Structure formats: structure tokens, C-alpha cells
């Protein structure tokens, strides 16, 4: 079997986790049976990290020709060490790589490199939350999106940085090998399986989670684990030590829906899943937090694929 190739591009001052997170996803994919070849390239002979570590096994750019089936991931870097005087060393190579039709991805501040190469002109994109305004100011042609884990525009992906490089890499894995394999890798990595909002939502616990508000993620986790109970706004607000009013506002801003609608949607879809596994309606109603089996029947009566028992 011909291995799939993932090429990691390193600037000097690369952020270690921006690189290591995505790398580890593909390393684990190899361990789980998918044939990947990993390569590391840089316009510099001895690139270092923002934390002081250096790299040895890095190939020069001119030794690697990007092919259409390749995945190219540019890891985020310390913008203070990003020397724009060296643009000619890497921009033509990056532009040629994108022109082949390869999948080109940035983690964190590497979106600035894609923008400098003209690859994001007119495209929706994102970067670390602390840099989104600056990115838009520096490159007015971009359509910078805030509060997103990652954004896909054609064959180009940009992620919000740090751990979201893992989310982006898992999404790439899902596209190529399916949700089951991607979920397996997420389990191996002990990370939540979260996907971009443009992706199909196959799991009830993935819906409305394409944001980066950690307090709201915590509330969503609590809701998912306590659907069988009566949930109050005060109880949910206590989980993240904020007022119910503030939680209501933050939840709607982050997810695009209200807490009540979110809970109801989770309960209904979990119930549909359990009923398709031929569980009794009365048990499913209790498990999903419905007041009675009749309430559950009313909510799902339009689903003709189900036969209630």
C-alpha cells in the first residue's frame, strides 16, 4: 500500500505544541494501521522552537516536491521572530505546493504565512483568538472568522492554534478514513472529538461545539452527562461560577442556540438513537430526562423510521 504523505513546514521559532499536536495525530494513525509517511521541511538549516529546542532531521524545501495527494501543515510560529526579509526563501515554494491541489493547513499564527503568500485572499480563515484582529488588519482581503476551532476553505484549512491543530488533524483523518477511525484516534489521544461547524454532525455530543469557549464546553459536557436529570439554569451556571444571566448570553453567543433548545435537541436525538437500538420507550424516556413516555412519543411521532414499543 502506497503511504499517504504529510509534510510539516517549520519556521524558526515554531511553537512546539502547534507542531506536536498535529504530528501526534498522524503518528497514532500509523500505529493504528494507516500508512502515513511524515516529512519535516524548513527554509532554515537549523530551525528552533519558541521554547528553545532545536531540530535536526529537517529537509530543505528544495528537496521536497509537494504532490496533489499530500497534506502540508505549517505550524504556528512566534511572530516576533518571523523574519519577512526571508519571504523569497519560502513563498514561491508554498505557492507552488498549493497550486498542485495539495491540502494546505495552518496551525495558529501560520495563517499569517498563508496570507503573506496570497493563499487566503478572499477566503474565510482563522487564527489564534489573540491574533484575529491583527491578521485582518495586516491582510484586509481576508475574511477572518473568530471563535472557531478551524475553518475550511476549499483545500485550505486554518486553525485557531495550540490544541486546535489536533482538532483539524482529526478532521483530516475523518475525511480520509471515516468517523469511526477518527473517533478511535481521539480516544487514543484522550481528547474530545470536536469538528468544524460545516462538517456533518453524526453524534449528538458534537453539535454546537465548534467554538473555543471553554466554560461553555464544560457546561455542554455537564448537560451531556446529566440528561436523565432535571437541569436548571442555576445548576449549570454554578458549574462554571458565573451568573445564570451571563451563562445564557455566553451560551447563545458561542453555540448559536439557547440552552433550553440545546438540551431538548440532545434529549430527542439521544432518544432516537436508543429507540433504534430497540430499547423500551419508558426506559428511554427516563434515561433522556423526559417527564413521561407520552412526552417522548409526541416529540418523535413524526419520525416514521421508528416503531415504538
N, C-alpha and C positions, 0 to 999 in steps of 0.2 A: 504494500500500500504506500502510495506517494505521500510523504508528510506534508501537512499544511505548514506554512511558514509565517511566523510572527517576528517582525523586526522592531526592535526597541531603539529609539533615537534618543541619545543623551546629549544635552547641552552641559557645559561646565556649570557647576552649581545646581545640578539636578536635585530635586527633593527626593529623598530616599524612599519614602512611603509611596509617593506618586508612581515611582518605578516598580517597587517591590510588590505592591498590591496587585497590579495587573499581571506582572510576571508570575506570581504565585498561582493565579487562576489557571494560567496555561500550563504551568508545571504540574499542577494537580490533574489537569485534563490528560496530560501524558501518563501520569501514574494510574489514571482510571481507564486507560486503553486507547485514547485518541492520539494519532501520530502527528505531533507538532514538532517543528524544528524552530528553536529560538535563536535569534541572532541579535547582536548588540552593535550599534554603529554610532559614530560621533564625528563631527567635523574637527575634533581636537584629539591629539595623540593620547593625552592622559587626562580625561575629564574627571572632575571630582564632584562630590556631593556638597550640598549646602551645609551638611553636618561635619564635613572634614574628611570623610572616607574617599578613597580613590578607586579607580577601576583599572584592571589590567587587560582582560580579554574583550577588547572592544575593537571592531574593524573600522577602517577608514571608509568614508562614504563612497569613494570611487571604486571600492572593491565589491560593492553590493548593488546589483541592479534589481529594482523592485518590479515584481511581476503582477499581473492583474488579480491573481488569486491571493496575493499576500495581504496580511494585516500589518499596517505600520502604526505604531503607537509612540507618540512623542511625549515624554514625561515632563511634568512641570519643573520649572527652574526658579531660582532666586533672581527676580528681575533686576536686582541691584548689581548682579554680576553678569547680566546678559549684555554682551558687547555687540551693539548693532553695527559697529565697524566691520564685523566679520560676516555680514549678511551674504556676501558673494560666495562664502565658503559653503553655504548650505541651502540658500533659497532656490537656486536652479535645480539642485538635486531633489528637493522636496516638491517643487512644481512638476518635475518630470515623473516623480513617483505617483503623484495624484493624477497626472494625465494618463497613466496606464489603466486607470479604473480600479486601482487597489483601494481597499478600505483604509482610510486615514483617520487616526484618532488622536485627540489631545487630552492630556490629563492636567487639570488645574491651569496654571499660568501658561502652559504650552499653547493655549488658544491664541496668545499674542504672536507666537511664531507662525501659526497658520494664517492669522490675519496679515502679518507682515509679508507673507508670500502671496497674498491676494486670494487665498483659497476660501475665505469666508465672506467675500464681498456679496452683499445682498442675501446672505444666509442667516437663518436663526442659529444661535450658538450660545454657549455659556462658559463661565469660568468660576473660580473661587468667589464666593459671595463678597469678599472684601475688595475684589478687583473688577467687578462687573461694570461699575460706573466708569472707572478709569479705562477699561477696554473700549467701551462705547465712545468715550471722548477721544481716544487715540485713533480709533478707526470708525468714523461716522457711517461708513457704508454697511456696517454690520447691523444685524438685528439681535442685540444681546438680550437674552432671556434670564430672568432672575428666579431664584427659588426652584431650581430643577436639578435633579441628580445628574442628568446628562441629556443632550439634545442631539438628535439625528437629523441631518440634512443631506439627503442623498447617500453618498458613500462616505460622508464625513461625519464624525462624531466628536463632540466636545463635552467634557465632563466638568463637574464643579470642583473636583480636586480631592486630594488626600484619599480617603476611603472610597469615594465615589468612582475612582478608577476601577475598583473591584466590581461595582455595580455595572459599569459599562462593559467590562470584560465578560461578566456573566451573561449579559445581553447578547454579546457577540457569539458566545458559546451556544446560547439558546437558538439563535438564528441558524447556526450550522448543525447542531446536534439535537435540538429539541428541548422542551421544558423539563422532561424527566432527568436528562443528563445534567442540565444546568442546575436543577434543584439538588441533585446529588453532590455536585461540586460545592454549592452553597452550604450544604450540611457538613461536608468535609472541612470547609474553611470556617465553620461555626459563625456564619454571617447570615442575616436575613436576606431572602430572595426578593429584591425590590426591582421594579422595572420602570422605564420611562412611560409617561402617560400616553404616548402614541402606540404603545405595544398592546396587544390584546390581553385582557385581564382574565386569565384562566382560573385564578384562585381568589376566593373571597377575601383572603387576608392580604392581597396585594393591591386592592382597589384604593384609589385616592391616597397612595403612599409615595407618589413621585415628587415629593418635596423634601426639604432639608431641615425642617423644624423638628428638633429632637424631642421637645416637650410634647408635641402633637403625636410623634411616633410612639412615645411612651403611653400616651392616652389610648391610642389605637391598639397597642399591644394589650393594655388592660381590658379594653372592651372585648377584644377577641377571646380573651381567656375567661371572661365572665358573662358571656351571652346568656347563660342559663339563669342569671340573677336579674333582679330589678336594678337598673342602673340610674343613678340620679346625677344631675349636673354637679351638685356639690361634691359628691363622692369622686367624680372624675377630676374635678378641679383640685381636690386635695392630693391627688397622685402627683401633681407637678407644682404644688404650692403656689397656685395663683387663684385669683377670684373667678367665680363662675362666669361673670360677665366678660372678663379678659379671655378666658378659655373659649367662650363662644365666638368671640371676634377672631382669635388666633386660628381656631379650627377652620372656620369658614374661609379665611384668607389662605391658609395652607392647602386645604383639600378641595375647595370649591363647592362644598356641600355643608349642610348643617349637621350637628351631632346627632339629632334625632333621626334624620333621614339616613345617615350613615349606619346607625345601629339597626334601623329597620331593614335596610338593604342587606346587611350582614346576616341578620336573622333569617330573612327569607331565602337567601342563597344557600346558607348552611342547611336550612330545612330541605330545600330541593335536592341538595347533594345526599343528605341522609335518606330521604324518601326513595331516591333512585337506587339506594342500596337495600331497599325493601324493609326498612325499619317501620315499626308501628307509628301511626300518626300521634297517638297520645304521648309516646315516649319522645318523639321528635319535638313535639310542642314544648314539653318540659325542658329538654336539652337546649332548645334555642331561645327559651325565655318568653314564649307566648303565654297569654293568660289562660287559653283553653285550646283544645284541638279544633274547635269551631272557628276560632280566630285564624288559626293556621290554614284551615280549609278555605276560608274566604280569600285569603291572600294569594293562594296558589290555584284557585279553581280555574283560572284562565289557561293554566299550563296543561294542555291536552296530552303531553307525553307521560304524565304521571297517573298512576292508578292508586288511589288512596285505600288503605286497609285499616 
